[in-house]
Amino acid sequence: MPYNYGMSSARKKRNYFPEPKFQFRFLALLVGGIVFHAVVTCAVISYFVSENYTLLVQYGGLEGDITRALQRELAILIAGIGFSFVVFVLGTTLLGVIFSHRIAGPIYAIKRTIRDILEGRDVELHFRNRDEFRELVDGFNEMVRSLRRGDIPLDKKTAESA
């Protein structure tokens, strides 16, 4: 009976970076793009809001207390916008880690299973139900079973001798 090799749900320790090279490259592109967008958006919003407040304070003929209150409100508004973008970037980074794990985990299991088959072990690949690439795993396992049964010749020489 083949060894059930793959993504076991009974595993205690989770490795969220089974393919770190792929995952860190993915996260760098994702987070880099989002940080760039967040910084540009924050800068544009801050500039226009600041300019409008400055014009209001400068030409509004407002008293000193009102001017200080508006400047304090402007600082709070800009800080709130910045904070919301930081939360957005952190949330997107977390989702990026989870999404890249859902892709990299199955890829890692497939690579490990192929290596074990090449070393002569009798293994099958099994994923959790919610993992990606279910059709790929089913096709892979069917191919391995067909090769074991001899239904598929490994090369032309094998096919000619049969």
WOWORA-V34080 format. One record per helix or strand. SS is the DSSP state (A for helix, B for strand). FROM is the first residue (numbers start at 0). TO is the last residue. If there is no record, write none. Layout:
{{SS,FROM,TO} {SS,FROM,TO}}
//
This chain:
{{B,2,5} {A,19,58} {A,63,117} {B,122,125} {A,133,148} {A,155,160}}
//
